[in-house]
């Protein structure tokens, strides 16, 4: 009888693919999240997720910054800014080096509506 392969924890990459604009739009505007990373390439965000062990929930969204597409990686849903800022301490050291910052979901909802001219 073959031994089943050991179960593996869900990957952060899978979580990021599952949580996107629908999840972000369903968050209360008064709640906060941590912005971990932004960049011109969605692939760079996915690579970052593979290289770091960021706890769930994580999500990505596309917006426009300086006239071009901009992809943003966020982590968590916190009831207020202070709780979000305190959660930075729970992130891996490599992620903390990027100086994640708390931002409201209402600001994310606004950014998600931006499109390129």
C-alpha positions, 0 to 999 in steps of 0.5 A: 500500500502506497503512503500518501504524500505529506499534506502541504500548507496552502501557498501564499501564491495560491492565496494571492490568486484566489483573493483579488478585486472581489475580496478587496471590494467586499472589505469595509471601507473603514477597515485597514490593510497593509500595502507590502509592495507595488510595481509595474509587473504583476509577475514581480509581485507573484515572484515576491510572494513565492520568495517570502512567507506572507501569512494569508490573507493576501491580495493583489490589484491593478491601478494606475500610477504615473500614467501606467499600470501599477500592481499592488500587493496587500496583506490582511484586514484590520479594524483600524490603522493601529491594529494594522501597524501592529501587525507589521511585527508579525511579518517576515523580516524580509517583508518588514524591510520594505516598510509596509504601511497601513492604508484604508480599504476605501483608498484601495477601492478608489485606486481600483477605479483608476484606469489609464487614459 
